[in-house]
């Protein structure tokens, strides 16, 4: 399952790069900024969820 998600993410990145490369300079920079901001927010969200689930598992073991 993780491999499928990774493959889809790489595929979406490739499509995004192709679309951005076809835009005029200023629009491409603006869109790339939006995409980078969204990707950073998604990464932070995943890290926070991962840490919360680890803490929850640790609390279950501690009892």
Secondary structure, 3 states (H helix, E strand, C coil): CHHHHHHHHHHHHHHHHHHHHCCCHHHHHHHHHHHHHHHHHHHHHHHHHHHHHHHHHHHHHHC
